[in-house]
Amino acid sequence: MARFTRRQLLGAGLGTAAMGLLTGCATQQQNKDWSWWPVTQQSFNILSDGFRKKASGTSLVDSVAEAEQQIMAVFKNKGLSIRKGTA
């Protein structure tokens, strides 16, 4: 199978779904028994709740920092390990 760079595929007008089909084996290596959905949806909800606080004066930076702590707690409560990266 031919390999294309992300830039080549995007330049040809292909979206990320098409790129996934064309670029190879990532889906074959994925553990199909694992689902991020509960954590992902909960993370979106935490961020959304924080962003809504902007109307009452909370800065987006503060909302994201608070969301980071809450999301890390969600992972830990599910028995998953997580650590904060450094910039």
PyMOL Python script that loads the backbone (N, CA, C, O; Angstrom):
from pymol import cmd

cmd.read_pdbstr("""\
ATOM      1  N   MET A   1       0.845  -1.170   0.000  1.00  0.00           N
ATOM      2  CA  MET A   1       0.000   0.000   0.000  1.00  0.00           C
ATOM      3  C   MET A   1       0.892   1.235   0.000  1.00  0.00           C
ATOM      4  O   MET A   1       1.869   1.307   0.746  1.00  0.00           O
ATOM      5  N   ALA A   2       0.553   2.193  -0.831  1.00  0.00           N
ATOM      6  CA  ALA A   2       1.323   3.436  -0.901  1.00  0.00           C
ATOM      7  C   ALA A   2       1.125   4.241   0.375  1.00  0.00           C
ATOM      8  O   ALA A   2       0.043   4.238   0.961  1.00  0.00           O
ATOM      9  N   ARG A   3       2.169   4.922   0.795  1.00  0.00           N
ATOM     10  CA  ARG A   3       2.106   5.782   1.981  1.00  0.00           C
ATOM     11  C   ARG A   3       2.087   7.233   1.525  1.00  0.00           C
ATOM     12  O   ARG A   3       2.846   7.625   0.639  1.00  0.00           O
ATOM     13  N   PHE A   4       1.221   8.020   2.134  1.00  0.00           N
ATOM     14  CA  PHE A   4       1.116   9.437   1.841  1.00  0.00           C
ATOM     15  C   PHE A   4       1.274  10.206   3.137  1.00  0.00           C
ATOM     16  O   PHE A   4       0.928   9.715   4.212  1.00  0.00           O
ATOM     17  N   THR A   5       1.798  11.411   3.027  1.00  0.00           N
ATOM     18  CA  THR A   5       1.895  12.247   4.217  1.00  0.00           C
ATOM     19  C   THR A   5       0.543  12.880   4.489  1.00  0.00           C
ATOM     20  O   THR A   5      -0.306  12.985   3.604  1.00  0.00           O
ATOM     21  N   ARG A   6       0.366  13.297   5.725  1.00  0.00           N
ATOM     22  CA  ARG A   6      -0.866  13.984   6.117  1.00  0.00           C
ATOM     23  C   ARG A   6      -1.086  15.214   5.243  1.00  0.00           C
ATOM     24  O   ARG A   6      -2.209  15.485   4.818  1.00  0.00           O
ATOM     25  N   ARG A   7      -0.021  15.950   4.977  1.00  0.00           N
ATOM     26  CA  ARG A   7      -0.119  17.159   4.154  1.00  0.00           C
ATOM     27  C   ARG A   7      -0.584  16.818   2.739  1.00  0.00           C
ATOM     28  O   ARG A   7      -1.406  17.534   2.168  1.00  0.00           O
ATOM     29  N   GLN A   8      -0.065  15.736   2.177  1.00  0.00           N
ATOM     30  CA  GLN A   8      -0.479  15.335   0.829  1.00  0.00           C
ATOM     31  C   GLN A   8      -1.965  14.981   0.798  1.00  0.00           C
ATOM     32  O   GLN A   8      -2.680  15.363  -0.128  1.00  0.00           O
ATOM     33  N   LEU A   9      -2.417  14.265   1.797  1.00  0.00           N
ATOM     34  CA  LEU A   9      -3.818  13.853   1.820  1.00  0.00           C
ATOM     35  C   LEU A   9      -4.748  15.045   2.035  1.00  0.00           C
ATOM     36  O   LEU A   9      -5.786  15.162   1.383  1.00  0.00           O
ATOM     37  N   LEU A  10      -4.363  15.924   2.956  1.00  0.00           N
ATOM     38  CA  LEU A  10      -5.190  17.114   3.172  1.00  0.00           C
ATOM     39  C   LEU A  10      -5.182  18.006   1.940  1.00  0.00           C
ATOM     40  O   LEU A  10      -6.206  18.592   1.587  1.00  0.00           O
ATOM     41  N   GLY A  11      -4.025  18.112   1.283  1.00  0.00           N
ATOM     42  CA  GLY A  11      -3.922  18.910   0.060  1.00  0.00           C
ATOM     43  C   GLY A  11      -4.786  18.358  -1.056  1.00  0.00           C
ATOM     44  O   GLY A  11      -5.235  19.105  -1.924  1.00  0.00           O
ATOM     45  N   ALA A  12      -5.021  17.059  -1.040  1.00  0.00           N
ATOM     46  CA  ALA A  12      -5.875  16.441  -2.052  1.00  0.00           C
ATOM     47  C   ALA A  12      -7.351  16.543  -1.687  1.00  0.00           C
ATOM     48  O   ALA A  12      -8.212  16.045  -2.413  1.00  0.00           O
ATOM     49  N   GLY A  13      -7.640  17.190  -0.557  1.00  0.00           N
ATOM     50  CA  GLY A  13      -9.024  17.385  -0.154  1.00  0.00           C
ATOM     51  C   GLY A  13      -9.613  16.224   0.631  1.00  0.00           C
ATOM     52  O   GLY A  13     -10.833  16.129   0.767  1.00  0.00           O
ATOM     53  N   LEU A  14      -8.776  15.348   1.145  1.00  0.00           N
ATOM     54  CA  LEU A  14      -9.276  14.213   1.913  1.00  0.00           C
ATOM     55  C   LEU A  14      -9.347  14.568   3.382  1.00  0.00           C
ATOM     56  O   LEU A  14      -8.412  15.160   3.923  1.00  0.00           O
ATOM     57  N   GLY A  15     -10.426  14.221   4.026  1.00  0.00           N
ATOM     58  CA  GLY A  15     -10.587  14.471   5.451  1.00  0.00           C
ATOM     59  C   GLY A  15      -9.883  13.423   6.282  1.00  0.00           C
ATOM     60  O   GLY A  15      -9.264  12.500   5.752  1.00  0.00           O
ATOM     61  N   THR A  16      -9.983  13.575   7.584  1.00  0.00           N
ATOM     62  CA  THR A  16      -9.271  12.664   8.481  1.00  0.00           C
ATOM     63  C   THR A  16      -9.789  11.235   8.395  1.00  0.00           C
ATOM     64  O   THR A  16      -9.015  10.293   8.564  1.00  0.00           O
ATOM     65  N   ALA A  17     -11.074  11.054   8.137  1.00  0.00           N
ATOM     66  CA  ALA A  17     -11.601   9.686   8.021  1.00  0.00           C
ATOM     67  C   ALA A  17     -10.972   8.972   6.833  1.00  0.00           C
ATOM     68  O   ALA A  17     -10.572   7.813   6.937  1.00  0.00           O
ATOM     69  N   ALA A  18     -10.887   9.665   5.708  1.00  0.00           N
ATOM     70  CA  ALA A  18     -10.271   9.070   4.525  1.00  0.00           C
ATOM     71  C   ALA A  18      -8.792   8.832   4.761  1.00  0.00           C
ATOM     72  O   ALA A  18      -8.246   7.825   4.310  1.00  0.00           O
ATOM     73  N   MET A  19      -8.135   9.750   5.466  1.00  0.00           N
ATOM     74  CA  MET A  19      -6.712   9.570   5.750  1.00  0.00           C
ATOM     75  C   MET A  19      -6.492   8.309   6.563  1.00  0.00           C
ATOM     76  O   MET A  19      -5.531   7.575   6.329  1.00  0.00           O
ATOM     77  N   GLY A  20      -7.375   8.052   7.517  1.00  0.00           N
ATOM     78  CA  GLY A  20      -7.241   6.853   8.330  1.00  0.00           C
ATOM     79  C   GLY A  20      -7.306   5.584   7.491  1.00  0.00           C
ATOM     80  O   GLY A  20      -6.583   4.622   7.752  1.00  0.00           O
ATOM     81  N   LEU A  21      -8.170   5.585   6.489  1.00  0.00           N
ATOM     82  CA  LEU A  21      -8.296   4.418   5.623  1.00  0.00           C
ATOM     83  C   LEU A  21      -7.081   4.248   4.731  1.00  0.00           C
ATOM     84  O   LEU A  21      -6.671   3.125   4.437  1.00  0.00           O
ATOM     85  N   LEU A  22      -6.500   5.371   4.297  1.00  0.00           N
ATOM     86  CA  LEU A  22      -5.412   5.305   3.338  1.00  0.00           C
ATOM     87  C   LEU A  22      -4.034   5.151   3.957  1.00  0.00           C
ATOM     88  O   LEU A  22      -3.119   4.653   3.300  1.00  0.00           O
ATOM     89  N   THR A  23      -3.867   5.561   5.186  1.00  0.00           N
ATOM     90  CA  THR A  23      -2.512   5.623   5.716  1.00  0.00           C
ATOM     91  C   THR A  23      -2.060   4.391   6.464  1.00  0.00           C
ATOM     92  O   THR A  23      -0.904   4.337   6.882  1.00  0.00           O
ATOM     93  N   GLY A  24      -2.899   3.410   6.652  1.00  0.00           N
ATOM     94  CA  GLY A  24      -2.294   2.202   7.148  1.00  0.00           C
ATOM     95  C   GLY A  24      -2.940   1.435   8.253  1.00  0.00           C
ATOM     96  O   GLY A  24      -4.157   1.260   8.299  1.00  0.00           O
ATOM     97  N   CYS A  25      -2.097   0.979   9.147  1.00  0.00           N
ATOM     98  CA  CYS A  25      -2.406  -0.103  10.057  1.00  0.00           C
ATOM     99  C   CYS A  25      -2.881   0.323  11.431  1.00  0.00           C
ATOM    100  O   CYS A  25      -3.095  -0.538  12.284  1.00  0.00           O
ATOM    101  N   ALA A  26      -3.052   1.582  11.681  1.00  0.00           N
ATOM    102  CA  ALA A  26      -3.397   2.021  13.040  1.00  0.00           C
ATOM    103  C   ALA A  26      -4.648   1.318  13.548  1.00  0.00           C
ATOM    104  O   ALA A  26      -4.703   0.920  14.711  1.00  0.00           O
ATOM    105  N   THR A  27      -5.644   1.163  12.698  1.00  0.00           N
ATOM    106  CA  THR A  27      -6.871   0.520  13.163  1.00  0.00           C
ATOM    107  C   THR A  27      -6.662  -0.957  13.462  1.00  0.00           C
ATOM    108  O   THR A  27      -7.359  -1.521  14.306  1.00  0.00           O
ATOM    109  N   GLN A  28      -5.716  -1.586  12.785  1.00  0.00           N
ATOM    110  CA  GLN A  28      -5.443  -2.995  13.058  1.00  0.00           C
ATOM    111  C   GLN A  28      -4.739  -3.166  14.400  1.00  0.00           C
ATOM    112  O   GLN A  28      -4.855  -4.217  15.031  1.00  0.00           O
ATOM    113  N   GLN A  29      -4.012  -2.141  14.840  1.00  0.00           N
ATOM    114  CA  GLN A  29      -3.297  -2.216  16.103  1.00  0.00           C
ATOM    115  C   GLN A  29      -4.153  -1.790  17.288  1.00  0.00           C
ATOM    116  O   GLN A  29      -3.773  -2.009  18.438  1.00  0.00           O
ATOM    117  N   GLN A  30      -5.293  -1.190  17.019  1.00  0.00           N
ATOM    118  CA  GLN A  30      -6.147  -0.689  18.094  1.00  0.00           C
ATOM    119  C   GLN A  30      -6.833  -1.840  18.820  1.00  0.00           C
ATOM    120  O   GLN A  30      -7.317  -2.787  18.199  1.00  0.00           O
ATOM    121  N   ASN A  31      -6.864  -1.742  20.138  1.00  0.00           N
ATOM    122  CA  ASN A  31      -7.566  -2.721  20.954  1.00  0.00           C
ATOM    123  C   ASN A  31      -9.059  -2.434  20.849  1.00  0.00           C
ATOM    124  O   ASN A  31      -9.538  -1.427  21.371  1.00  0.00           O
ATOM    125  N   LYS A  32      -9.783  -3.300  20.186  1.00  0.00           N
ATOM    126  CA  LYS A  32     -11.208  -3.069  19.945  1.00  0.00           C
ATOM    127  C   LYS A  32     -12.067  -3.278  21.193  1.00  0.00           C
ATOM    128  O   LYS A  32     -13.252  -2.944  21.194  1.00  0.00           O
ATOM    129  N   ASP A  33     -11.477  -3.826  22.247  1.00  0.00           N
ATOM    130  CA  ASP A  33     -12.211  -4.012  23.498  1.00  0.00           C
ATOM    131  C   ASP A  33     -12.149  -2.786  24.397  1.00  0.00           C
ATOM    132  O   ASP A  33     -12.793  -2.753  25.445  1.00  0.00           O
ATOM    133  N   TRP A  34     -11.385  -1.787  24.001  1.00  0.00           N
ATOM    134  CA  TRP A  34     -11.212  -0.590  24.820  1.00  0.00           C
ATOM    135  C   TRP A  34     -12.079   0.537  24.271  1.00  0.00           C
ATOM    136  O   TRP A  34     -12.203   0.703  23.057  1.00  0.00           O
ATOM    137  N   SER A  35     -12.665   1.292  25.159  1.00  0.00           N
ATOM    138  CA  SER A  35     -13.489   2.433  24.755  1.00  0.00           C
ATOM    139  C   SER A  35     -13.135   3.651  25.593  1.00  0.00           C
ATOM    140  O   SER A  35     -13.117   3.582  26.821  1.00  0.00           O
ATOM    141  N   TRP A  36     -12.856   4.754  24.935  1.00  0.00           N
ATOM    142  CA  TRP A  36     -12.593   6.005  25.634  1.00  0.00           C
ATOM    143  C   TRP A  36     -13.881   6.765  25.866  1.00  0.00           C
ATOM    144  O   TRP A  36     -13.870   7.767  26.582  1.00  0.00           O
ATOM    145  N   TRP A  37     -14.973   6.336  25.299  1.00  0.00           N
ATOM    146  CA  TRP A  37     -16.193   7.130  25.275  1.00  0.00           C
ATOM    147  C   TRP A  37     -16.620   7.692  26.628  1.00  0.00           C
ATOM    148  O   TRP A  37     -16.863   8.896  26.708  1.00  0.00           O
ATOM    149  N   PRO A  38     -16.726   6.911  27.680  1.00  0.00           N
ATOM    150  CA  PRO A  38     -17.198   7.500  28.940  1.00  0.00           C
ATOM    151  C   PRO A  38     -16.297   8.630  29.443  1.00  0.00           C
ATOM    152  O   PRO A  38     -16.793   9.657  29.908  1.00  0.00           O
ATOM    153  N   VAL A  39     -14.996   8.451  29.355  1.00  0.00           N
ATOM    154  CA  VAL A  39     -14.067   9.479  29.820  1.00  0.00           C
ATOM    155  C   VAL A  39     -14.089  10.680  28.878  1.00  0.00           C
ATOM    156  O   VAL A  39     -14.036  11.825  29.325  1.00  0.00           O
ATOM    157  N   THR A  40     -14.166  10.420  27.584  1.00  0.00           N
ATOM    158  CA  THR A  40     -14.176  11.505  26.608  1.00  0.00           C
ATOM    159  C   THR A  40     -15.419  12.367  26.785  1.00  0.00           C
ATOM    160  O   THR A  40     -15.312  13.592  26.847  1.00  0.00           O
ATOM    161  N   GLN A  41     -16.574  11.762  26.866  1.00  0.00           N
ATOM    162  CA  GLN A  41     -17.810  12.523  27.014  1.00  0.00           C
ATOM    163  C   GLN A  41     -17.807  13.304  28.317  1.00  0.00           C
ATOM    164  O   GLN A  41     -18.216  14.465  28.348  1.00  0.00           O
ATOM    165  N   GLN A  42     -17.354  12.682  29.381  1.00  0.00           N
ATOM    166  CA  GLN A  42     -17.303  13.369  30.670  1.00  0.00           C
ATOM    167  C   GLN A  42     -16.334  14.547  30.609  1.00  0.00           C
ATOM    168  O   GLN A  42     -16.596  15.596  31.197  1.00  0.00           O
ATOM    169  N   SER A  43     -15.221  14.381  29.903  1.00  0.00           N
ATOM    170  CA  SER A  43     -14.257  15.478  29.744  1.00  0.00           C
ATOM    171  C   SER A  43     -14.874  16.640  28.972  1.00  0.00           C
ATOM    172  O   SER A  43     -14.702  17.798  29.351  1.00  0.00           O
ATOM    173  N   PHE A  44     -15.589  16.339  27.895  1.00  0.00           N
ATOM    174  CA  PHE A  44     -16.279  17.399  27.142  1.00  0.00           C
ATOM    175  C   PHE A  44     -17.273  18.130  28.031  1.00  0.00           C
ATOM    176  O   PHE A  44     -17.385  19.355  27.977  1.00  0.00           O
ATOM    177  N   ASN A  45     -17.993  17.371  28.847  1.00  0.00           N
ATOM    178  CA  ASN A  45     -18.973  17.988  29.744  1.00  0.00           C
ATOM    179  C   ASN A  45     -18.304  18.898  30.773  1.00  0.00           C
ATOM    180  O   ASN A  45     -18.792  19.992  31.056  1.00  0.00           O
ATOM    181  N   ILE A  46     -17.191  18.441  31.326  1.00  0.00           N
ATOM    182  CA  ILE A  46     -16.461  19.250  32.309  1.00  0.00           C
ATOM    183  C   ILE A  46     -15.983  20.549  31.663  1.00  0.00           C
ATOM    184  O   ILE A  46     -16.138  21.627  32.237  1.00  0.00           O
ATOM    185  N   LEU A  47     -15.399  20.443  30.463  1.00  0.00           N
ATOM    186  CA  LEU A  47     -14.942  21.648  29.760  1.00  0.00           C
ATOM    187  C   LEU A  47     -16.107  22.575  29.426  1.00  0.00           C
ATOM    188  O   LEU A  47     -16.005  23.791  29.592  1.00  0.00           O
ATOM    189  N   SER A  48     -17.203  22.007  28.958  1.00  0.00           N
ATOM    190  CA  SER A  48     -18.382  22.822  28.609  1.00  0.00           C
ATOM    191  C   SER A  48     -18.916  23.566  29.824  1.00  0.00           C
ATOM    192  O   SER A  48     -19.253  24.747  29.739  1.00  0.00           O
ATOM    193  N   ASP A  49     -18.990  22.873  30.950  1.00  0.00           N
ATOM    194  CA  ASP A  49     -19.457  23.521  32.176  1.00  0.00           C
ATOM    195  C   ASP A  49     -18.542  24.683  32.551  1.00  0.00           C
ATOM    196  O   ASP A  49     -19.010  25.746  32.960  1.00  0.00           O
ATOM    197  N   GLY A  50     -17.236  24.472  32.408  1.00  0.00           N
ATOM    198  CA  GLY A  50     -16.283  25.531  32.715  1.00  0.00           C
ATOM    199  C   GLY A  50     -16.407  26.719  31.779  1.00  0.00           C
ATOM    200  O   GLY A  50     -16.323  27.868  32.212  1.00  0.00           O
ATOM    201  N   PHE A  51     -16.608  26.443  30.486  1.00  0.00           N
ATOM    202  CA  PHE A  51     -16.731  27.532  29.512  1.00  0.00           C
ATOM    203  C   PHE A  51     -17.993  28.356  29.760  1.00  0.00           C
ATOM    204  O   PHE A  51     -18.011  29.560  29.504  1.00  0.00           O
ATOM    205  N   ARG A  52     -19.047  27.710  30.256  1.00  0.00           N
ATOM    206  CA  ARG A  52     -20.281  28.449  30.555  1.00  0.00           C
ATOM    207  C   ARG A  52     -20.079  29.434  31.707  1.00  0.00           C
ATOM    208  O   ARG A  52     -20.819  30.409  31.832  1.00  0.00           O
ATOM    209  N   LYS A  53     -19.071  29.175  32.550  1.00  0.00           N
ATOM    210  CA  LYS A  53     -18.805  30.074  33.674  1.00  0.00           C
ATOM    211  C   LYS A  53     -18.232  31.417  33.210  1.00  0.00           C
ATOM    212  O   LYS A  53     -18.163  32.362  33.995  1.00  0.00           O
ATOM    213  N   LYS A  54     -17.824  31.505  31.946  1.00  0.00           N
ATOM    214  CA  LYS A  54     -17.306  32.759  31.412  1.00  0.00           C
ATOM    215  C   LYS A  54     -18.345  33.861  31.540  1.00  0.00           C
ATOM    216  O   LYS A  54     -17.997  35.013  31.798  1.00  0.00           O
ATOM    217  N   ALA A  55     -19.613  33.520  31.364  1.00  0.00           N
ATOM    218  CA  ALA A  55     -20.687  34.507  31.458  1.00  0.00           C
ATOM    219  C   ALA A  55     -20.759  35.136  32.843  1.00  0.00           C
ATOM    220  O   ALA A  55     -21.212  36.271  32.995  1.00  0.00           O
ATOM    221  N   SER A  56     -20.307  34.391  33.856  1.00  0.00           N
ATOM    222  CA  SER A  56     -20.345  34.937  35.217  1.00  0.00           C
ATOM    223  C   SER A  56     -18.990  35.486  35.656  1.00  0.00           C
ATOM    224  O   SER A  56     -18.792  35.797  36.831  1.00  0.00           O
ATOM    225  N   GLY A  57     -18.059  35.604  34.706  1.00  0.00           N
ATOM    226  CA  GLY A  57     -16.792  36.263  35.009  1.00  0.00           C
ATOM    227  C   GLY A  57     -15.578  35.383  35.162  1.00  0.00           C
ATOM    228  O   GLY A  57     -14.475  35.901  35.338  1.00  0.00           O
ATOM    229  N   THR A  58     -15.732  34.061  35.104  1.00  0.00           N
ATOM    230  CA  THR A  58     -14.576  33.173  35.217  1.00  0.00           C
ATOM    231  C   THR A  58     -13.819  33.196  33.890  1.00  0.00           C
ATOM    232  O   THR A  58     -14.429  33.093  32.826  1.00  0.00           O
ATOM    233  N   SER A  59     -12.504  33.329  33.950  1.00  0.00           N
ATOM    234  CA  SER A  59     -11.719  33.363  32.713  1.00  0.00           C
ATOM    235  C   SER A  59     -11.635  31.959  32.104  1.00  0.00           C
ATOM    236  O   SER A  59     -11.748  30.956  32.808  1.00  0.00           O
ATOM    237  N   LEU A  60     -11.435  31.910  30.789  1.00  0.00           N
ATOM    238  CA  LEU A  60     -11.288  30.619  30.127  1.00  0.00           C
ATOM    239  C   LEU A  60     -10.043  29.889  30.619  1.00  0.00           C
ATOM    240  O   LEU A  60     -10.041  28.664  30.735  1.00  0.00           O
ATOM    241  N   VAL A  61      -8.993  30.640  30.905  1.00  0.00           N
ATOM    242  CA  VAL A  61      -7.763  30.025  31.421  1.00  0.00           C
ATOM    243  C   VAL A  61      -8.040  29.329  32.750  1.00  0.00           C
ATOM    244  O   VAL A  61      -7.604  28.200  32.973  1.00  0.00           O
ATOM    245  N   ASP A  62      -8.771  30.017  33.633  1.00  0.00           N
ATOM    246  CA  ASP A  62      -9.108  29.414  34.923  1.00  0.00           C
ATOM    247  C   ASP A  62     -10.012  28.203  34.740  1.00  0.00           C
ATOM    248  O   ASP A  62      -9.868  27.207  35.448  1.00  0.00           O
ATOM    249  N   SER A  63     -10.937  28.283  33.799  1.00  0.00           N
ATOM    250  CA  SER A  63     -11.846  27.162  33.531  1.00  0.00           C
ATOM    251  C   SER A  63     -11.086  25.935  33.042  1.00  0.00           C
ATOM    252  O   SER A  63     -11.373  24.811  33.454  1.00  0.00           O
ATOM    253  N   VAL A  64     -10.117  26.159  32.161  1.00  0.00           N
ATOM    254  CA  VAL A  64      -9.340  25.030  31.632  1.00  0.00           C
ATOM    255  C   VAL A  64      -8.472  24.419  32.733  1.00  0.00           C
ATOM    256  O   VAL A  64      -8.351  23.197  32.821  1.00  0.00           O
ATOM    257  N   ALA A  65      -7.868  25.262  33.569  1.00  0.00           N
ATOM    258  CA  ALA A  65      -7.045  24.750  34.669  1.00  0.00           C
ATOM    259  C   ALA A  65      -7.883  23.917  35.639  1.00  0.00           C
ATOM    260  O   ALA A  65      -7.449  22.861  36.099  1.00  0.00           O
ATOM    261  N   GLU A  66      -9.076  24.399  35.942  1.00  0.00           N
ATOM    262  CA  GLU A  66      -9.970  23.643  36.836  1.00  0.00           C
ATOM    263  C   GLU A  66     -10.425  22.350  36.171  1.00  0.00           C
ATOM    264  O   GLU A  66     -10.493  21.304  36.817  1.00  0.00           O
ATOM    265  N   ALA A  67     -10.738  22.423  34.875  1.00  0.00           N
ATOM    266  CA  ALA A  67     -11.177  21.234  34.142  1.00  0.00           C
ATOM    267  C   ALA A  67     -10.074  20.179  34.118  1.00  0.00           C
ATOM    268  O   ALA A  67     -10.351  18.985  34.226  1.00  0.00           O
ATOM    269  N   GLU A  68      -8.829  20.620  33.976  1.00  0.00           N
ATOM    270  CA  GLU A  68      -7.709  19.690  33.971  1.00  0.00           C
ATOM    271  C   GLU A  68      -7.689  18.857  35.255  1.00  0.00           C
ATOM    272  O   GLU A  68      -7.522  17.638  35.211  1.00  0.00           O
ATOM    273  N   GLN A  69      -7.858  19.515  36.375  1.00  0.00           N
ATOM    274  CA  GLN A  69      -7.855  18.804  37.661  1.00  0.00           C
ATOM    275  C   GLN A  69      -9.035  17.840  37.758  1.00  0.00           C
ATOM    276  O   GLN A  69      -8.887  16.713  38.229  1.00  0.00           O
ATOM    277  N   GLN A  70     -10.198  18.289  37.311  1.00  0.00           N
ATOM    278  CA  GLN A  70     -11.387  17.428  37.370  1.00  0.00           C
ATOM    279  C   GLN A  70     -11.243  16.217  36.452  1.00  0.00           C
ATOM    280  O   GLN A  70     -11.626  15.107  36.820  1.00  0.00           O
ATOM    281  N   ILE A  71     -10.695  16.429  35.266  1.00  0.00           N
ATOM    282  CA  ILE A  71     -10.531  15.326  34.312  1.00  0.00           C
ATOM    283  C   ILE A  71      -9.504  14.325  34.829  1.00  0.00           C
ATOM    284  O   ILE A  71      -9.683  13.116  34.678  1.00  0.00           O
ATOM    285  N   MET A  72      -8.439  14.820  35.433  1.00  0.00           N
ATOM    286  CA  MET A  72      -7.458  13.909  36.026  1.00  0.00           C
ATOM    287  C   MET A  72      -8.089  13.072  37.130  1.00  0.00           C
ATOM    288  O   MET A  72      -7.776  11.890  37.273  1.00  0.00           O
ATOM    289  N   ALA A  73      -8.979  13.683  37.912  1.00  0.00           N
ATOM    290  CA  ALA A  73      -9.682  12.942  38.967  1.00  0.00           C
ATOM    291  C   ALA A  73     -10.579  11.863  38.371  1.00  0.00           C
ATOM    292  O   ALA A  73     -10.681  10.769  38.926  1.00  0.00           O
ATOM    293  N   VAL A  74     -11.232  12.160  37.244  1.00  0.00           N
ATOM    294  CA  VAL A  74     -12.091  11.174  36.569  1.00  0.00           C
ATOM    295  C   VAL A  74     -11.265   9.946  36.170  1.00  0.00           C
ATOM    296  O   VAL A  74     -11.678   8.811  36.407  1.00  0.00           O
ATOM    297  N   PHE A  75     -10.099  10.182  35.565  1.00  0.00           N
ATOM    298  CA  PHE A  75      -9.236   9.067  35.178  1.00  0.00           C
ATOM    299  C   PHE A  75      -8.844   8.232  36.395  1.00  0.00           C
ATOM    300  O   PHE A  75      -8.950   7.006  36.378  1.00  0.00           O
ATOM    301  N   LYS A  76      -8.391   8.906  37.444  1.00  0.00           N
ATOM    302  CA  LYS A  76      -7.957   8.201  38.649  1.00  0.00           C
ATOM    303  C   LYS A  76      -9.094   7.410  39.288  1.00  0.00           C
ATOM    304  O   LYS A  76      -8.890   6.291  39.758  1.00  0.00           O
ATOM    305  N   ASN A  77     -10.294   7.997  39.303  1.00  0.00           N
ATOM    306  CA  ASN A  77     -11.457   7.311  39.882  1.00  0.00           C
ATOM    307  C   ASN A  77     -11.853   6.075  39.090  1.00  0.00           C
ATOM    308  O   ASN A  77     -12.509   5.180  39.622  1.00  0.00           O
ATOM    309  N   LYS A  78     -11.457   6.019  37.822  1.00  0.00           N
ATOM    310  CA  LYS A  78     -11.734   4.837  37.004  1.00  0.00           C
ATOM    311  C   LYS A  78     -10.577   3.839  37.058  1.00  0.00           C
ATOM    312  O   LYS A  78     -10.590   2.828  36.356  1.00  0.00           O
ATOM    313  N   GLY A  79      -9.572   4.130  37.899  1.00  0.00           N
ATOM    314  CA  GLY A  79      -8.449   3.219  38.041  1.00  0.00           C
ATOM    315  C   GLY A  79      -7.397   3.367  36.958  1.00  0.00           C
ATOM    316  O   GLY A  79      -6.538   2.498  36.809  1.00  0.00           O
ATOM    317  N   LEU A  80      -7.450   4.451  36.200  1.00  0.00           N
ATOM    318  CA  LEU A  80      -6.471   4.689  35.144  1.00  0.00           C
ATOM    319  C   LEU A  80      -5.375   5.596  35.664  1.00  0.00           C
ATOM    320  O   LEU A  80      -5.627   6.469  36.495  1.00  0.00           O
ATOM    321  N   SER A  81      -4.175   5.398  35.186  1.00  0.00           N
ATOM    322  CA  SER A  81      -3.084   6.276  35.616  1.00  0.00           C
ATOM    323  C   SER A  81      -3.016   7.468  34.669  1.00  0.00           C
ATOM    324  O   SER A  81      -3.242   7.340  33.466  1.00  0.00           O
ATOM    325  N   ILE A  82      -2.706   8.611  35.227  1.00  0.00           N
ATOM    326  CA  ILE A  82      -2.614   9.844  34.457  1.00  0.00           C
ATOM    327  C   ILE A  82      -1.645  10.755  35.179  1.00  0.00           C
ATOM    328  O   ILE A  82      -1.567  10.739  36.408  1.00  0.00           O
ATOM    329  N   ARG A  83      -0.912  11.542  34.427  1.00  0.00           N
ATOM    330  CA  ARG A  83      -0.021  12.526  35.035  1.00  0.00           C
ATOM    331  C   ARG A  83      -0.044  13.776  34.181  1.00  0.00           C
ATOM    332  O   ARG A  83      -0.313  13.728  32.981  1.00  0.00           O
ATOM    333  N   LYS A  84       0.238  14.874  34.813  1.00  0.00           N
ATOM    334  CA  LYS A  84       0.259  16.157  34.127  1.00  0.00           C
ATOM    335  C   LYS A  84       1.592  16.298  33.414  1.00  0.00           C
ATOM    336  O   LYS A  84       2.651  16.121  34.017  1.00  0.00           O
ATOM    337  N   GLY A  85       1.535  16.616  32.142  1.00  0.00           N
ATOM    338  CA  GLY A  85       2.745  16.821  31.370  1.00  0.00           C
ATOM    339  C   GLY A  85       3.340  18.186  31.643  1.00  0.00           C
ATOM    340  O   GLY A  85       2.697  19.058  32.228  1.00  0.00           O
ATOM    341  N   THR A  86       4.559  18.354  31.216  1.00  0.00           N
ATOM    342  CA  THR A  86       5.221  19.648  31.354  1.00  0.00           C
ATOM    343  C   THR A  86       5.436  20.235  29.989  1.00  0.00           C
ATOM    344  O   THR A  86       5.640  19.516  29.010  1.00  0.00           O
ATOM    345  N   ALA A  87       5.389  21.544  29.929  1.00  0.00           N
ATOM    346  CA  ALA A  87       5.553  22.236  28.645  1.00  0.00           C
ATOM    347  C   ALA A  87       7.002  22.445  28.314  1.00  0.00           C
ATOM    348  O   ALA A  87       7.321  23.013  27.269  1.00  0.00           O
TER     349      ALA A  87
END
""", "prot")
cmd.dss("prot")
cmd.show_as("cartoon", "prot")
cmd.util.cbc("prot")
cmd.orient("prot")
